[in-house]
Amino acid sequence: MLLQTIRGFCLLLCAALAAPVLHGATFEELAARASAARESDQVPQAIDLYQQALQLKPDWSEGWFYLGTLYYDSDRYPDAQQSFSHFVQLRDTPGGWAFLGLCEFETGAYPAAQEHLRQAVERGVPAEIDQVARLHEALLLTRMGLFEQARHWYERLVRGGSHDPTLIAGLGLNALDRPQLPREIPADQRAMVNAAGQTVSAWLAGDPSAAAAFQTLLKAYPDAAGMHALYAAYLYAAHPEDAMAELRRELHGNPKNAEARAMLALLLLQAGKRAEAAAEAAQAVADGPASAEAQFACAQTIGDFHQAAVHLESAVRLDPANLDFHIALAHVYAEIGRDADSRRERTISIQLARQSDPRQPG
């Protein structure tokens, strides 16, 4: 499991920390005894000794880090959070911010956790904890309702070979547009969410069994909100007519599903039905103004470049990592003569394309 990498990474990172210049035999003795206790798995004694040493030398960053790991491995997350807070004030490292974010996730400080995990990932989390940090950021983005942003991370994790149960549950929630964490899933819905996650995992991994898995999923849960929209996303590229039929089924039972309506609008536009597409896109924005997909669909169908720019700017704000949104915005800016803005969006598009290239590292 991904979380099992934490202990090993702690040891690697701590070994890499430069030892501070120590003054005073009492501090040196406490530090040495703390290290010996930790290495021999005498956790309560090690915690006590680190606390005593840090009282004498509160700027000992290595001590705060080791103390944080001891608390974290003991499931004492509030104490671990406090320790890592001290550590990042002394050592501004992506690994430190990642551990702080993981502690905040466990204590329910979700906005802070999302910000600190985002910061850590953007700056380059060490490989040993990269997947853990990305998974927790995806879980938090899903809980915030930022499904498209979270989907980028889920896709990367699945294609990297991860089958972590927490990832599968989170992927199921994301696929069904449910703003929850796995531990918040009602007991009577866990099987359905996990089944959706397993099916989408097979799809993203390119498993040929995905088609049959979708049929099984729909047969088991034909009336679940989001299920027909999920199947439509699977059918979208290769079978657009079938995808439209699935979206209409979704909207019949779940008429306020803005993402489903936006997807329908884009398919109608692709089929040459611009007027119908525009009406569906406008309704999608009305039902879900915070839906990036709805804003994008409206921009594509509205027929006015200046208005399209407004909707695309909203889409980019809502989902800044979406390559298609930036490409479309670059085109619209060029059409209305905002050349500098168009160049900026093209530059961003190139950067995002490089990041999404599987041949690129991390």
C-alpha positions as CSV (number, residue, x, y, z in Angstrom):
1,M,0.0,0.0,0.0
2,L,1.0,3.6,-0.6
3,L,1.0,4.5,3.0
4,Q,3.5,1.8,3.9
5,T,6.2,3.8,2.0
6,I,6.1,6.6,4.7
7,R,8.2,4.8,7.3
8,G,10.9,4.0,4.7
9,F,10.9,7.5,3.4
10,C,11.2,8.9,6.9
11,L,14.4,7.0,7.4
12,L,15.8,8.1,4.0
13,L,15.0,11.7,4.5
14,C,16.3,11.9,8.0
15,A,19.6,10.3,7.0
16,A,19.9,13.1,4.4
17,L,19.4,15.9,6.9
18,A,22.7,17.6,7.8
19,A,23.4,17.3,11.5
20,P,23.3,20.7,13.2
21,V,26.2,22.0,15.2
22,L,25.4,21.0,18.8
23,H,26.4,22.9,21.9
24,G,26.2,21.5,25.4
25,A,26.9,17.9,26.6
26,T,23.4,17.6,28.1
27,F,21.8,18.2,24.7
28,E,24.2,15.9,23.0
29,E,23.5,13.2,25.5
30,L,19.7,13.5,25.1
31,A,20.0,13.5,21.3
32,A,22.2,10.4,21.3
33,R,19.8,8.6,23.7
34,A,16.8,9.6,21.6
35,S,18.4,8.3,18.4
36,A,19.3,5.0,20.1
37,A,15.8,4.6,21.5
38,R,14.2,5.3,18.1
39,E,16.5,2.9,16.3
40,S,15.6,0.2,18.7
41,D,11.9,0.9,18.4
42,Q,11.5,2.1,22.0
43,V,8.9,4.6,20.8
44,P,7.6,6.1,24.0
45,Q,11.1,6.5,25.4
46,A,12.3,8.1,22.1
47,I,9.4,10.5,22.1
48,D,10.2,11.6,25.7
49,L,13.9,12.0,24.9
50,Y,13.3,14.1,21.7
51,Q,10.9,16.3,23.7
52,Q,13.6,16.9,26.3
53,A,16.3,17.6,23.7
54,L,14.1,20.0,21.8
55,Q,13.3,22.0,25.0
56,L,17.1,22.7,25.2
57,K,17.5,23.3,21.5
58,P,14.2,24.2,19.8
59,D,15.9,25.0,16.5
60,W,17.0,21.4,16.1
61,S,15.2,20.6,12.8
62,E,16.2,17.0,12.7
63,G,14.8,16.4,16.1
64,W,11.4,17.9,15.1
65,F,11.4,15.7,12.0
66,Y,12.1,12.5,13.9
67,L,9.6,13.4,16.6
68,G,7.0,14.0,13.9
69,T,7.6,10.6,12.4
70,L,7.4,8.9,15.8
71,Y,4.0,10.6,16.4
72,Y,2.8,9.8,12.9
73,D,3.6,6.1,13.1
74,S,1.9,6.1,16.5
75,D,-1.3,7.6,15.0
76,R,-0.8,10.7,17.1
77,Y,-1.6,13.0,14.3
78,P,-2.2,16.3,16.1
79,D,1.2,16.0,17.8
80,A,2.8,15.0,14.5
81,Q,1.2,18.0,12.8
82,Q,2.7,20.3,15.5
83,S,6.1,18.7,15.1
84,F,6.1,19.0,11.3
85,S,4.9,22.6,11.6
86,H,8.1,23.4,13.5
87,F,10.2,21.4,11.0
88,V,9.0,23.3,7.9
89,Q,9.7,26.6,9.7
90,L,13.3,25.5,10.1
91,R,13.7,23.5,6.8
92,D,11.6,24.6,3.9
93,T,11.5,21.2,2.0
94,P,8.8,19.6,-0.2
95,G,9.1,16.5,1.9
96,G,8.4,18.4,5.1
97,W,5.4,20.1,3.6
98,A,4.1,16.8,2.3
99,F,4.2,15.2,5.8
100,L,2.6,18.3,7.3
101,G,-0.2,18.0,4.7
102,L,-0.7,14.3,5.5
103,C,-1.0,15.1,9.2
104,E,-3.5,17.8,8.5
105,F,-5.5,15.4,6.3
106,E,-5.7,13.0,9.3
107,T,-6.8,15.8,11.7
108,G,-9.5,17.1,9.4
109,A,-7.7,20.4,8.5
110,Y,-8.6,19.8,4.9
111,P,-8.0,23.3,3.3
112,A,-4.6,23.5,4.9
113,A,-3.8,19.9,3.9
114,Q,-4.8,20.5,0.3
115,E,-2.7,23.7,0.1
116,H,0.4,22.1,1.6
117,L,0.2,18.9,-0.4
118,R,-0.3,21.0,-3.6
119,Q,2.8,23.1,-2.7
120,A,4.8,19.9,-2.0
121,V,3.8,18.2,-5.3
122,E,4.5,21.3,-7.4
123,R,8.0,21.7,-5.9
124,G,8.8,18.1,-6.4
125,V,8.1,15.6,-3.6
126,P,10.8,12.9,-3.3
127,A,9.9,9.7,-5.1
128,E,9.5,7.7,-2.0
129,I,6.4,9.8,-0.9
130,D,5.3,11.2,-4.3
131,Q,2.4,8.7,-4.8
132,V,1.1,9.2,-1.2
133,A,1.1,13.0,-1.6
134,R,-0.6,12.9,-5.0
135,L,-3.3,10.4,-3.8
136,H,-4.2,12.6,-0.8
137,E,-4.3,15.7,-2.9
138,A,-6.7,13.8,-5.3
139,L,-8.9,12.8,-2.4
140,L,-9.1,16.3,-1.1
141,L,-9.8,17.8,-4.6
142,T,-12.6,15.3,-4.9
143,R,-14.0,16.2,-1.5
144,M,-14.0,19.9,-2.6
145,G,-16.0,19.0,-5.8
146,L,-13.0,19.7,-8.1
147,F,-13.5,16.5,-9.9
148,E,-11.6,17.3,-13.1
149,Q,-8.6,18.5,-11.3
150,A,-8.6,15.3,-9.1
151,R,-9.0,13.1,-12.2
152,H,-5.6,14.2,-13.5
153,W,-3.9,12.8,-10.4
154,Y,-6.0,9.6,-10.3
155,E,-5.2,8.9,-14.0
156,R,-1.5,9.3,-13.3
157,L,-1.6,7.0,-10.2
158,V,-3.6,4.3,-12.0
159,R,-1.3,4.4,-15.0
160,G,1.6,4.1,-12.6
161,G,0.3,0.7,-11.5
162,S,-1.3,1.6,-8.2
163,H,-4.2,-0.5,-6.9
164,D,-4.4,0.9,-3.4
165,P,-7.9,0.4,-1.9
166,T,-8.1,4.0,-0.8
167,L,-7.3,5.1,-4.4
168,I,-10.0,2.7,-5.7
169,A,-12.6,4.2,-3.4
170,G,-11.5,7.7,-4.1
171,L,-11.6,7.0,-7.8
172,G,-15.1,5.7,-7.5
173,L,-16.3,8.8,-5.6
174,N,-14.6,11.0,-8.3
175,A,-16.1,9.1,-11.2
176,L,-19.6,9.5,-9.7
177,D,-19.0,13.2,-8.9
178,R,-19.5,12.7,-5.1
179,P,-17.7,15.3,-3.0
180,Q,-16.6,12.9,-0.2
181,L,-13.7,11.1,1.3
182,P,-13.6,7.3,1.3
183,R,-14.1,7.2,5.0
184,E,-17.3,9.3,4.6
185,I,-19.0,6.8,2.3
186,P,-22.2,5.4,3.9
187,A,-21.9,1.7,4.6
188,D,-24.7,0.8,2.2
189,Q,-22.9,2.5,-0.7
190,R,-19.3,1.3,-0.3
191,A,-19.8,-1.7,-2.5
192,M,-21.2,0.4,-5.3
193,V,-18.4,3.1,-5.0
194,N,-15.7,0.5,-5.0
195,A,-17.2,-1.3,-8.0
196,A,-17.2,2.0,-9.9
197,G,-13.6,2.7,-8.8
198,Q,-12.5,-0.8,-10.0
199,T,-14.2,-0.3,-13.3
200,V,-12.7,3.1,-14.0
201,S,-9.3,1.8,-12.9
202,A,-9.5,-0.9,-15.5
203,W,-10.6,1.6,-18.1
204,L,-7.7,4.0,-17.3
205,A,-5.2,1.2,-17.3
206,G,-6.3,0.1,-20.8
207,D,-7.6,-3.2,-19.5
208,P,-9.7,-4.9,-22.2
209,S,-12.1,-6.2,-19.5
210,A,-13.3,-2.6,-18.9
211,A,-16.2,-2.9,-21.4
212,A,-17.6,-6.0,-19.7
213,A,-17.0,-4.4,-16.3
214,F,-19.1,-1.3,-17.3
215,Q,-22.0,-3.6,-18.3
216,T,-21.8,-5.4,-15.0
217,L,-21.7,-2.1,-13.1
218,L,-24.8,-0.7,-14.9
219,K,-26.7,-3.9,-14.4
220,A,-26.0,-3.9,-10.7
221,Y,-26.6,-0.2,-10.2
222,P,-28.9,1.1,-13.0
223,D,-30.4,3.9,-11.0
224,A,-27.4,5.3,-9.1
225,A,-26.8,9.0,-9.7
226,G,-23.8,9.5,-12.0
227,M,-23.6,5.9,-13.3
228,H,-25.0,6.6,-16.8
229,A,-22.8,9.7,-17.1
230,L,-19.8,7.7,-16.2
231,Y,-20.6,5.1,-18.9
232,A,-21.1,7.9,-21.4
233,A,-17.6,9.2,-20.6
234,Y,-16.3,5.8,-21.5
235,L,-18.3,5.7,-24.8
236,Y,-17.7,9.4,-25.6
237,A,-14.9,9.1,-28.2
238,A,-15.7,5.8,-30.0
239,H,-19.5,5.7,-29.7
240,P,-20.9,9.2,-29.5
241,E,-24.5,8.2,-30.3
242,D,-24.5,5.6,-27.5
243,A,-22.9,8.2,-25.2
244,M,-25.7,10.7,-25.9
245,A,-28.3,8.0,-25.1
246,E,-26.6,7.3,-21.8
247,L,-26.4,11.0,-21.0
248,R,-30.2,11.4,-21.6
249,R,-30.8,8.5,-19.3
250,E,-28.7,10.2,-16.7
251,L,-30.4,13.5,-17.0
252,H,-33.9,11.9,-16.9
253,G,-33.1,10.8,-13.3
254,N,-30.6,13.4,-12.4
255,P,-31.6,16.6,-14.3
256,K,-29.2,18.9,-12.3
257,N,-26.1,17.0,-13.3
258,A,-24.2,19.9,-15.0
259,E,-21.2,17.8,-16.1
260,A,-23.5,15.3,-17.9
261,R,-25.4,18.1,-19.6
262,A,-22.2,19.8,-20.7
263,M,-20.9,16.5,-22.1
264,L,-24.2,16.2,-24.0
265,A,-23.9,19.7,-25.4
266,L,-20.4,18.9,-26.8
267,L,-21.6,15.8,-28.4
268,L,-24.6,17.7,-30.0
269,L,-22.1,20.3,-31.3
270,Q,-20.0,17.5,-32.7
271,A,-23.1,16.1,-34.4
272,G,-23.8,19.6,-36.0
273,K,-26.8,20.4,-33.8
274,R,-25.5,23.8,-32.6
275,A,-28.7,25.4,-31.5
276,E,-29.6,22.4,-29.3
277,A,-26.0,22.2,-28.1
278,A,-26.1,25.9,-27.1
279,A,-29.3,25.4,-25.1
280,E,-27.9,22.4,-23.2
281,A,-24.7,24.2,-22.5
282,A,-26.5,27.3,-21.2
283,Q,-28.6,25.1,-18.9
284,A,-25.4,23.3,-17.7
285,V,-23.9,26.7,-16.6
286,A,-27.2,27.6,-14.9
287,D,-27.3,24.4,-13.0
288,G,-23.6,24.3,-12.2
289,P,-21.8,27.6,-12.5
290,A,-18.8,26.1,-10.7
291,S,-18.5,23.3,-13.2
292,A,-15.4,23.8,-15.5
293,E,-16.9,21.5,-18.1
294,A,-20.1,23.5,-18.2
295,Q,-18.2,26.7,-18.7
296,F,-16.1,25.1,-21.5
297,A,-19.2,23.7,-23.2
298,C,-20.9,27.1,-23.2
299,A,-17.8,28.7,-24.6
300,Q,-17.7,26.2,-27.4
301,T,-21.4,26.6,-28.4
302,I,-22.1,30.3,-27.7
303,G,-21.0,31.7,-31.1
304,D,-19.5,34.9,-29.7
305,F,-15.7,35.1,-29.2
306,H,-15.9,37.7,-26.5
307,Q,-18.4,35.8,-24.5
308,A,-16.6,32.6,-25.1
309,A,-13.4,34.2,-23.6
310,V,-15.4,34.9,-20.4
311,H,-16.6,31.3,-20.1
312,L,-13.1,29.9,-20.9
313,E,-11.5,32.2,-18.3
314,S,-13.9,30.7,-15.7
315,A,-13.1,27.2,-16.9
316,V,-9.4,27.8,-16.5
317,R,-9.8,29.3,-13.0
318,L,-11.9,26.2,-12.0
319,D,-9.5,23.7,-13.6
320,P,-6.1,25.3,-14.3
321,A,-4.5,22.0,-15.3
322,N,-6.8,21.2,-18.2
323,L,-4.9,21.4,-21.4
324,D,-8.0,21.7,-23.7
325,F,-9.2,24.8,-21.8
326,H,-5.9,26.6,-22.3
327,I,-5.7,25.7,-26.0
328,A,-9.3,26.9,-26.6
329,L,-8.6,30.1,-24.7
330,A,-5.4,30.8,-26.7
331,H,-7.5,30.5,-29.9
332,V,-10.3,32.8,-28.7
333,Y,-7.8,35.4,-27.5
334,A,-6.2,35.4,-30.9
335,E,-9.6,35.8,-32.6
336,I,-10.4,38.9,-30.5
337,G,-6.9,40.5,-30.9
338,R,-5.6,39.8,-27.4
339,D,-2.3,38.6,-28.8
340,A,-0.2,38.8,-25.7
341,D,-2.8,36.8,-23.8
342,S,-2.9,34.3,-26.6
343,R,0.8,33.8,-26.5
344,R,0.7,33.3,-22.7
345,E,-2.0,30.6,-23.1
346,R,0.0,28.9,-25.8
347,T,3.0,28.8,-23.5
348,I,1.0,27.3,-20.7
349,S,-0.5,24.8,-23.1
350,I,3.0,23.7,-24.1
351,Q,4.0,23.3,-20.5
352,L,0.9,21.3,-19.6
353,A,1.5,19.1,-22.7
354,R,5.0,18.3,-21.5
355,Q,3.8,17.5,-18.0
356,S,1.1,15.1,-19.4
357,D,3.6,13.3,-21.7
358,P,4.2,9.9,-20.1
359,R,7.8,10.0,-21.3
360,Q,8.4,13.0,-19.0
361,P,9.6,12.2,-15.4
362,G,7.3,12.5,-12.4
